Amino acid sequence: MAKPDFTPVADPGALDALVDETPALAVWFSGPDCRVCQDLKPRVAERLQQRFPQLLRVEVDCARLPAPAAQRQILTIPALLVFFAGRETLRLVRNFSLNQLDRQLQRPYRLFFD
């Protein structure tokens, strides 16, 4: 079984299209020099796959693609944005726990998919 991960976003317009076209989307904003981003990313990906499997997981490298981060007012990394039907439903930035992720995502996820 493949390890859970985030799919890299190829270009700035691709993220807008994903937000518009994907029913449930988790976007991980990070950078290559961010140690917290690199440490937290595999744990967040695994948690999302286990508990919220219908979320499509993508990653924006803010060093390579700064425009999507700027458009969504990402001022610090790591940041996780979750969209349901094109609307931002959850924003977790910098210091958050996996338990906090579970608590804040559980209700909207159930409402959307049940």
Backbone as CSV, one residue per row, in Angstrom:
resi,resn,N_x,N_y,N_z,CA_x,CA_y,CA_z,C_x,C_y,C_z
1,MET,0.844,-1.187,0.000,0.000,0.000,0.000,0.886,1.245,0.000
2,ALA,0.566,2.220,-0.854,1.358,3.443,-0.962,1.174,4.319,0.274
3,LYS,2.252,5.008,0.605,2.180,5.929,1.728,1.284,7.105,1.365
4,PRO,0.470,7.582,2.307,-0.375,8.735,2.011,0.488,9.971,1.785
5,ASP,0.081,10.789,0.844,0.828,12.002,0.550,-0.101,13.018,-0.095
6,PHE,0.436,14.176,-0.357,-0.269,15.234,-1.056,0.259,15.280,-2.488
7,THR,-0.605,15.469,-3.450,-0.214,15.598,-4.845,0.211,17.041,-5.099
8,PRO,1.397,17.271,-5.663,1.841,18.645,-5.919,0.978,19.333,-6.979
9,VAL,0.700,20.594,-6.748,-0.013,21.422,-7.723,1.009,21.915,-8.731
10,ALA,0.716,21.732,-10.006,1.686,22.015,-11.064,1.814,23.494,-11.408
11,ASP,0.695,24.220,-11.413,0.749,25.630,-11.782,-0.335,26.401,-11.037
12,PRO,-0.232,27.733,-10.990,-1.179,28.535,-10.209,-2.639,28.326,-10.595
13,GLY,-2.915,28.209,-11.878,-4.300,28.025,-12.313,-4.879,26.679,-11.946
14,ALA,-4.025,25.693,-11.753,-4.495,24.353,-11.414,-5.208,24.334,-10.065
15,LEU,-4.733,25.124,-9.114,-5.383,25.134,-7.801,-6.777,25.725,-7.904
16,ASP,-6.936,26.813,-8.638,-8.271,27.401,-8.810,-9.226,26.391,-9.432
17,ALA,-8.758,25.666,-10.434,-9.595,24.661,-11.089,-9.962,23.549,-10.115
18,LEU,-9.015,23.098,-9.309,-9.295,22.047,-8.332,-10.336,22.503,-7.307
19,VAL,-10.186,23.725,-6.818,-11.146,24.248,-5.835,-12.545,24.276,-6.443
20,ASP,-12.646,24.709,-7.693,-13.946,24.814,-8.359,-14.555,23.463,-8.710
21,GLU,-13.723,22.491,-9.076,-14.221,21.233,-9.633,-14.261,20.060,-8.661
22,THR,-13.547,20.150,-7.539,-13.445,19.025,-6.613,-14.445,19.197,-5.471
23,PRO,-15.273,18.180,-5.219,-16.255,18.309,-4.136,-15.628,18.562,-2.763
24,ALA,-14.540,17.862,-2.467,-13.888,17.991,-1.163,-12.379,17.995,-1.375
25,LEU,-11.731,19.074,-0.932,-10.321,19.276,-1.241,-9.566,19.772,-0.011
26,ALA,-8.415,19.156,0.256,-7.511,19.607,1.317,-6.245,20.116,0.639
27,VAL,-5.865,21.356,0.938,-4.698,21.970,0.315,-3.662,22.263,1.395
28,TRP,-2.481,21.679,1.230,-1.361,21.847,2.158,-0.408,22.874,1.556
29,PHE,-0.229,24.004,2.234,0.710,25.040,1.809,1.979,24.884,2.632
30,SER,3.109,24.759,1.947,4.371,24.545,2.653,5.515,25.134,1.852
31,GLY,6.709,24.957,2.371,7.906,25.410,1.686,9.038,24.436,1.918
32,PRO,10.008,24.401,1.021,11.089,23.423,1.128,12.006,23.651,2.329
33,ASP,12.080,24.873,2.820,12.955,25.181,3.948,12.226,25.190,5.288
34,CYS,10.982,24.813,5.292,10.165,24.828,6.514,10.231,23.454,7.182
35,ARG,10.956,23.370,8.260,11.119,22.091,8.972,9.797,21.593,9.545
36,VAL,8.997,22.497,10.100,7.699,22.111,10.653,6.819,21.522,9.547
37,CYS,6.851,22.151,8.368,6.062,21.657,7.225,6.440,20.220,6.883
38,GLN,7.719,19.972,6.785,8.196,18.650,6.384,7.906,17.593,7.436
39,ASP,7.983,17.967,8.713,7.706,17.012,9.790,6.220,16.700,9.919
40,LEU,5.390,17.712,9.757,3.958,17.551,9.965,3.233,16.957,8.758
41,LYS,3.741,17.223,7.573,3.067,16.815,6.328,2.704,15.331,6.267
42,PRO,3.615,14.377,6.522,3.224,12.964,6.414,2.178,12.557,7.453
43,ARG,2.238,13.167,8.620,1.249,12.825,9.654,-0.134,13.359,9.293
44,VAL,-0.179,14.577,8.738,-1.458,15.145,8.307,-2.018,14.332,7.146
45,ALA,-1.184,13.978,6.182,-1.635,13.182,5.032,-2.207,11.842,5.488
46,GLU,-1.524,11.196,6.402,-1.998,9.902,6.901,-3.323,10.048,7.645
47,ARG,-3.431,11.089,8.462,-4.675,11.313,9.214,-5.833,11.584,8.258
48,LEU,-5.601,12.398,7.241,-6.656,12.693,6.279,-7.070,11.437,5.525
49,GLN,-6.117,10.618,5.137,-6.442,9.390,4.418,-7.236,8.433,5.294
50,GLN,-6.859,8.311,6.550,-7.520,7.367,7.451,-8.922,7.817,7.833
51,ARG,-9.059,9.071,8.234,-10.324,9.529,8.811,-11.217,10.298,7.849
52,PHE,-10.634,10.849,6.792,-11.387,11.662,5.839,-10.993,11.255,4.410
53,PRO,-11.257,10.014,4.050,-10.715,9.458,2.805,-11.251,10.094,1.524
54,GLN,-12.378,10.762,1.584,-12.938,11.335,0.364,-12.377,12.715,0.032
55,LEU,-11.500,13.222,0.872,-10.831,14.498,0.587,-9.688,14.262,-0.395
56,LEU,-9.670,14.999,-1.469,-8.527,14.993,-2.374,-7.447,15.846,-1.714
57,ARG,-6.219,15.331,-1.654,-5.117,16.026,-0.978,-4.126,16.569,-2.002
58,VAL,-3.900,17.894,-1.979,-2.912,18.506,-2.864,-2.014,19.420,-2.047
59,GLU,-0.831,19.699,-2.613,0.154,20.534,-1.925,0.602,21.672,-2.824
60,VAL,0.733,22.853,-2.219,1.279,24.018,-2.913,2.610,24.350,-2.261
61,ASP,3.671,24.310,-3.053,5.002,24.728,-2.602,5.049,26.248,-2.764
62,CYS,4.989,26.956,-1.651,4.902,28.419,-1.681,6.158,29.077,-2.237
63,ALA,7.293,28.409,-2.181,8.517,28.956,-2.753,8.468,28.900,-4.278
64,ARG,7.877,27.854,-4.807,7.794,27.678,-6.252,6.577,28.373,-6.854
65,LEU,5.471,28.351,-6.117,4.215,28.952,-6.585,3.670,29.920,-5.529
66,PRO,4.223,31.127,-5.428,3.754,32.056,-4.399,2.365,32.645,-4.677
67,ALA,1.949,32.719,-5.930,0.676,33.366,-6.259,-0.540,32.696,-5.610
68,PRO,-0.685,31.358,-5.669,-1.862,30.746,-5.024,-1.904,31.006,-3.513
69,ALA,-0.739,31.020,-2.881,-0.706,31.303,-1.441,-1.114,32.745,-1.171
70,ALA,-0.620,33.662,-1.973,-0.959,35.079,-1.797,-2.450,35.315,-2.036
71,GLN,-3.009,34.668,-3.048,-4.437,34.824,-3.345,-5.309,34.354,-2.196
72,ARG,-4.822,33.389,-1.449,-5.604,32.852,-0.333,-5.134,33.365,1.015
73,GLN,-4.327,34.407,0.989,-3.846,35.099,2.187,-3.134,34.163,3.163
74,ILE,-2.281,33.315,2.614,-1.446,32.453,3.443,-0.206,33.269,3.802
75,LEU,-0.122,33.674,5.061,0.972,34.529,5.509,2.051,33.762,6.247
76,THR,1.724,32.570,6.687,2.690,31.730,7.385,2.425,30.274,7.017
77,ILE,3.464,29.479,7.068,3.336,28.056,6.732,3.828,27.222,7.907
78,PRO,3.376,26.005,8.019,2.425,25.311,7.174,1.004,25.817,7.381
79,ALA,0.205,25.619,6.348,-1.213,25.949,6.414,-1.987,24.850,5.695
80,LEU,-3.124,24.503,6.255,-4.010,23.515,5.644,-5.361,24.183,5.448
81,LEU,-5.811,24.232,4.212,-7.134,24.752,3.887,-7.969,23.605,3.358
82,VAL,-9.211,23.525,3.830,-10.123,22.484,3.371,-11.329,23.164,2.735
83,PHE,-11.648,22.706,1.531,-12.760,23.255,0.764,-13.813,22.165,0.547
84,PHE,-15.075,22.538,0.746,-16.197,21.681,0.385,-17.035,22.462,-0.619
85,ALA,-17.269,21.877,-1.791,-18.057,22.504,-2.850,-17.536,23.903,-3.188
86,GLY,-16.210,24.050,-3.206,-15.608,25.314,-3.597,-15.522,26.374,-2.526
87,ARG,-15.997,26.072,-1.328,-15.973,27.046,-0.234,-14.975,26.630,0.827
88,GLU,-14.167,27.600,1.258,-13.223,27.314,2.335,-14.010,27.054,3.614
89,THR,-13.779,25.887,4.192,-14.511,25.464,5.380,-13.620,25.414,6.613
90,LEU,-12.340,25.155,6.396,-11.407,25.029,7.521,-10.064,25.598,7.120
91,ARG,-9.456,26.330,8.059,-8.115,26.884,7.861,-7.339,26.644,9.151
92,LEU,-6.288,25.845,9.039,-5.385,25.598,10.167,-4.005,26.094,9.754
93,VAL,-3.408,26.922,10.601,-2.142,27.552,10.247,-1.137,27.359,11.372
94,ARG,0.092,27.090,10.973,1.296,27.008,11.799,1.218,25.990,12.922
95,ASN,0.648,26.355,14.043,0.645,25.473,15.215,-0.729,24.848,15.402
96,PHE,-0.883,23.627,14.922,-2.128,22.907,15.143,-1.800,21.443,15.362
97,SER,-2.683,20.776,16.053,-2.462,19.356,16.353,-3.364,18.497,15.463
98,LEU,-3.030,17.236,15.400,-3.863,16.307,14.641,-5.227,16.144,15.296
99,ASN,-5.272,16.240,16.610,-6.560,16.174,17.304,-7.421,17.384,16.968
100,GLN,-6.803,18.544,16.863,-7.527,19.746,16.474,-8.074,19.589,15.053
101,LEU,-7.271,19.036,14.171,-7.706,18.763,12.807,-8.937,17.859,12.823
102,ASP,-8.877,16.781,13.575,-10.017,15.856,13.687,-11.271,16.561,14.184
103,ARG,-11.125,17.286,15.283,-12.283,17.955,15.897,-12.932,18.951,14.947
104,GLN,-12.121,19.748,14.272,-12.675,20.814,13.450,-13.163,20.334,12.084
105,LEU,-12.695,19.191,11.622,-13.077,18.705,10.304,-14.177,17.659,10.355
106,GLN,-14.332,17.016,11.481,-15.277,15.910,11.599,-16.711,16.314,11.248
107,ARG,-17.205,17.375,11.801,-18.596,17.774,11.576,-18.851,18.196,10.121
108,PRO,-18.073,19.131,9.559,-18.357,19.492,8.170,-18.196,18.318,7.196
109,TYR,-17.254,17.444,7.471,-17.047,16.270,6.610,-18.283,15.378,6.653
110,ARG,-18.782,15.116,7.846,-19.976,14.268,7.973,-21.194,14.919,7.325
111,LEU,-21.365,16.210,7.533,-22.500,16.905,6.923,-22.442,16.846,5.392
112,PHE,-21.255,16.938,4.852,-21.107,16.949,3.402,-21.304,15.560,2.797
113,PHE,-20.807,14.532,3.468,-20.825,13.191,2.870,-21.923,12.274,3.386
114,ASP,-22.621,12.650,4.439,-23.717,11.776,4.949,-25.056,12.188,4.420
